[in-house]
C-alpha cells in the first residue's frame, strides 16, 4: 500500500529518533510525560497489556478481553494476534461477570513455570475476583486455571482487580491490586501455591486519593537502584478520545511503602510523578506493565488513538532511570 509523503516523513522521523542515544532523545521530548509510543506494527489493538520475553526470544503478550486475548512478536515491533489464553472459560467467572470475560492479566515466570494473575468483574462493580492460571509454556490453550486468589464484594473498601505479582530479592512474593474506593492494596503470597500466605493476612495500603476523585488503579512494582517503584494508572479509563487516564509513579525504600513522588508527596495522599500523559494523538495512556528486556526496561501500555476514533492501541517505550526516576522515551 502506498504512503503519503507526510506519513513517510513521520515514519522516517520516528525511526531516526529511536536510533538516537537515550540522552539525546530525552532532550527532544517535549516534557517528561509526553513521549510518543515507539514504532509497533501489525495487530496493535489492545487493552491492559502484559508482556514477557521467553528464553527463545519470542514475546508473549496477554491483554483484557474474552478468555484473555494474546499476541506474539519476534522483535518487539511487529505483533500478531493469537488465540485466547483459555479456550474454555472457567465456570467460576460467571459469579463475577455475566459476560464473562477477564481483565488486566499479569504474566510472569517463576519456579520453572509461567503464572498469570487476572481479574474478573464488570465495569463499576466491586463484586470482583483475582484468578490465577499456570502453564509450562505460556502459550494460549496451555493454561490451567487455579481458581480465585482474592475477592471483593459490594461492601468491601477495595476492589480485587488489576493484579501484579512482585517477587522480592528476599524470596517473598507480593501481590498488589486494586482501584478507586480506598486505592491500591498489597498482600503476601505463598510461593508454593500462588495464593495468599496463611501466616500473614495483612492487607497493606500503597496508594490512595482521599480527596477528589478516587481514580487510581492498575499497580505495577519494580525494584531499581535500591528503591521500589510503584507505577499506577490515574483518572478515567475506557472513554476513547475523552479518556483522562495517565501513568504516575512513586518510590519507597521498602516494598510495602510509604511510596512518595519526586516532590516527596505520599501516594496515599494524592501523590504521583507523571510518566505518561495525553498529548497529540495519544489519549489516556495507562494499563501499564514493565518488562525488563535485554536492552533495558520498557513500559508496555495502551492508549486511545485520536487519529483512529479512539481505538485502543499498543504503546511501548523504553525507560531511562539516570535521574533516579523513570522517564519514558
C-alpha positions in Angstrom: 0.0 0.0 0.0 1.4 3.4 -0.9 2.0 6.0 1.8 1.6 9.8 1.6 4.8 11.9 1.8 3.7 13.1 5.2 3.2 9.6 6.5 6.6 8.6 5.1 8.3 11.6 6.7 6.7 10.8 10.1 7.9 7.2 9.9 11.4 8.2 9.0 11.5 10.7 11.8 10.3 8.2 14.4 12.8 5.6 13.1 15.6 8.2 13.4 14.6 9.1 16.9 14.7 5.5 18.0 18.3 5.3 16.8 19.5 8.2 18.9 21.2 7.7 22.3 18.9 8.0 25.3 20.3 11.3 26.5 19.9 12.9 23.1 16.4 11.5 22.6 15.2 12.7 26.0 16.3 16.2 25.1 13.9 16.1 22.1 10.9 15.0 24.1 8.6 18.0 24.9 8.1 17.1 28.6 8.9 14.1 30.7 5.5 12.5 30.3 4.9 13.3 26.6 6.9 10.6 24.8 5.3 9.2 21.7 5.0 5.4 21.5 7.8 3.6 19.8 7.0 2.1 16.4 4.8 -1.0 16.5 3.1 -2.7 13.6 0.7 -5.5 12.8 -2.1 -6.4 15.2 -1.8 -3.5 17.7 -5.4 -3.1 19.0 -5.1 -4.0 22.7 -6.1 -3.0 26.3 -4.2 -3.5 29.6 -1.2 -5.4 28.0 1.3 -7.5 30.0 4.3 -8.9 28.1 7.1 -11.3 28.7 10.1 -12.4 26.7 10.6 -16.2 26.6 14.0 -17.9 26.7 13.8 -18.4 22.9 13.5 -14.6 22.4 9.8 -14.5 21.5 7.5 -12.0 23.1 4.2 -13.2 24.5 1.6 -10.5 25.2 -1.7 -11.0 27.0 -4.5 -8.4 27.4 -8.0 -7.7 28.5 -10.9 -9.3 26.7 -12.7 -12.6 26.1 -10.7 -15.6 27.6 -7.7 -13.3 27.8 -6.5 -12.2 24.4 -3.0 -12.8 23.2 -0.4 -11.5 20.7 3.1 -12.7 19.8 6.1 -10.9 18.4 9.6 -11.9 17.4 11.1 -8.4 17.5 9.0 -6.3 19.9 7.8 -4.3 16.9 5.5 -6.4 14.7 2.7 -8.2 16.6 0.3 -10.9 15.5 -3.0 -11.9 17.2 -3.1 -15.3 18.8 -5.8 -17.4 20.4 -7.2 -16.7 23.9 -5.3 -18.0 26.9 -8.4 -20.0 27.8 -10.2 -21.9 25.0 -12.9 -22.7 27.6 -13.6 -20.1 30.2 -13.6 -21.3 33.9 -17.1 -21.7 35.3 -16.5 -19.6 38.4 -16.1 -16.5 36.2 -19.9 -16.2 36.0 -20.0 -15.5 39.7 -18.3 -12.1 39.0 -19.3 -11.3 35.4 -22.3 -12.3 33.3 -20.3 -11.9 30.0 -18.0 -13.5 31.2 -14.5 -12.1 30.3 -11.2 -11.5 32.1 -9.3 -8.2 32.5 -5.8 -6.9 33.1 -3.7 -10.1 33.1 -0.2 -10.1 34.7 2.2 -12.7 33.2 5.5 -13.7 34.8 7.8 -16.6 35.0 8.9 -18.1 38.4 10.0 -21.5 39.6 10.1 -23.1 36.2 6.5 -22.1 35.2 4.5 -19.2 33.8 2.0 -17.6 36.1 -0.9 -15.4 35.1 -2.9 -13.4 37.6 -6.0 -11.7 36.1 -9.3 -10.2 37.2 -12.9 -10.9 36.5 -15.5 -8.3 37.2 -18.0 -5.9 35.5 -17.4 -2.2 34.9 -18.1 -0.1 38.0 -18.7 -3.1 40.3 -16.7 -4.1 43.4 -18.0 -7.7 43.1 -14.7 -8.9 41.7 -12.2 -11.7 41.8 -8.5 -12.1 41.1 -7.7 -15.5 39.5 -4.5 -17.4 38.8 -3.5 -19.7 35.9 -0.3 -21.6 35.4 1.4 -23.0 32.3 4.7 -24.8 31.4 4.9 -22.9 28.1 2.9 -19.7 28.5 1.2 -20.4 25.2 -2.6 -19.9 24.5 -4.5 -23.0 25.3 -1.9 -24.3 27.7 -3.1 -22.6 30.8 -4.5 -24.5 33.8 -6.8 -22.4 36.0 -6.1 -22.4 39.7 -9.2 -20.7 40.8 -9.7 -17.5 42.8 -6.9 -15.8 44.7 -8.6 -12.8 46.3 -12.1 -11.5 46.1 -14.2 -8.4 46.9 -17.9 -7.5 47.1 -20.1 -4.5 47.3 -19.3 -3.9 51.0 -15.5 -4.1 50.6 -13.4 -1.0 50.8 -11.2 -2.2 48.0 -11.7 -3.8 44.6 -10.0 -7.1 43.7 -8.9 -6.2 40.1 -5.7 -5.3 38.2 -3.3 -7.7 40.0 0.5 -7.6 39.8 2.9 -10.1 41.2 6.3 -8.9 42.6 9.0 -11.3 43.8 11.4 -9.6 46.1 15.2 -10.2 46.5 14.5 -12.0 49.8 12.2 -14.5 48.1 9.0 -13.1 49.4 6.1 -12.9 47.0 3.7 -9.9 47.0 0.5 -9.2 45.0 -0.6 -5.6 44.5 -4.0 -4.8 43.1 -7.0 -2.5 43.3 -8.8 0.6 42.1 -10.9 3.5 43.2 -12.5 3.2 46.7 -9.5 3.3 49.1 -6.9 2.7 46.4 -4.1 0.3 45.8 -3.6 -2.7 48.1 -1.0 -5.4 48.7 -1.0 -8.9 50.2 1.7 -11.6 50.8 1.6 -14.6 48.5 2.7 -18.2 49.3 5.3 -19.1 46.6 4.3 -22.8 46.9 0.6 -22.1 45.9 0.5 -18.7 44.3 -2.4 -18.0 46.8 -2.5 -15.7 49.9 0.0 -16.6 52.6 -1.9 -18.0 55.6 0.6 -16.9 58.1 0.4 -13.2 57.1 -3.1 -11.9 56.2 -2.2 -8.2 56.4 -3.6 -6.1 53.6 -1.3 -3.1 53.1 -2.3 0.2 51.5 0.1 1.7 48.9 -1.7 4.5 47.1 -5.0 6.4 47.6 -6.7 9.7 46.7 -8.5 10.7 49.9 -9.8 14.0 48.3 -11.4 14.5 44.9 -11.7 11.6 42.5 -10.8 8.1 43.9 -9.4 7.0 40.5 -6.1 5.2 40.9 -5.7 1.6 39.7 -3.5 -0.9 37.8 -0.4 -1.1 40.1 2.9 -2.5 38.9 6.0 -2.7 41.1 9.7 -3.0 40.1 12.9 -2.6 42.1 15.7 -0.5 40.6 18.8 1.0 42.2 17.8 0.2 45.7 14.3 1.6 45.5 10.9 0.0 44.9 8.9 1.9 42.3 5.1 1.7 42.1 3.5 2.6 38.8 -0.2 3.2 38.7 -2.9 4.4 36.3 -4.8 7.5 37.4 -8.1 9.1 36.4 -10.7 7.7 33.9 -10.1 4.8 31.6 -12.0 3.5 28.7 -13.7 6.6 27.2 -11.8 6.7 24.0 -10.8 10.2 23.0 -12.2 11.6 26.2 -10.2 9.3 28.4 -8.2 11.1 31.1 -6.0 8.1 32.0 -2.3 8.7 32.8 0.6 6.8 34.4 2.2 8.1 37.6 5.0 6.7 39.8 6.3 6.8 43.4 9.2 5.1 45.1 9.9 3.7 48.5 12.8 2.1 50.4 10.6 -0.9 51.4 8.2 -2.9 49.3 5.1 -2.0 51.5 5.9 1.7 51.3 5.4 4.5 52.0 5.7 5.4 48.3 6.4 9.1 47.6 6.7 11.0 44.4 9.6 13.2 43.2 8.3 16.1 45.3 8.1 13.9 48.5 4.2 13.7 48.4 2.9 10.3 49.7 1.0 8.3 47.1 -1.5 7.7 50.0 -2.3 11.4 49.8 -2.8 12.1 46.1 0.9 12.0 45.2 2.4 10.7 42.0 5.1 11.8 39.4 3.8 11.7 35.8 5.4 9.1 33.5 2.9 9.1 30.6 0.1 11.6 29.9 -2.2 12.6 27.0 -0.7 14.6 24.2 -1.2 14.9 20.4 -3.0 11.8 19.1 -2.0 9.8 22.3 -5.0 9.9 24.6 -5.3 8.2 28.0 -2.2 6.1 28.2 -2.4 3.5 31.0 -3.0 -0.1 31.9 0.8 -0.3 32.1 3.3 -3.1 32.8 7.1 -3.0 32.9 9.3 -5.5 31.0 13.0 -5.9 31.9 14.4 -6.7 28.4 17.8 -7.4 27.1 18.2 -3.7 26.1 16.8 -2.3 29.3 13.4 -1.6 30.7 10.3 -0.9 28.6 6.9 0.3 29.6 4.0 -1.5 27.8 0.6 0.1 27.8 -2.5 1.0 25.9 -3.6 4.4 24.6 -6.5 5.7 22.6 -5.6 6.9 19.2 -7.2 10.3 18.4 -6.4 9.7 14.8 -8.4 6.4 14.7 -11.6 7.4 16.5 -10.2 6.5 19.9 -9.2 2.9 19.1 -7.2 1.4 21.9 -3.7 0.7 20.7 -0.4 -0.8 21.9 2.2 1.6 23.2 5.8 0.6 24.0 8.5 3.0 25.2 11.9 2.5 26.7 12.6 3.8 30.2 15.6 5.9 31.3 16.5 5.7 35.0 19.5 8.0 35.1 17.8 10.6 37.2 16.6 8.1 39.7 13.1 8.3 38.3 11.7 6.5 35.2 11.5 8.7 32.1 9.8 7.3 29.0 11.4 7.9 25.6 
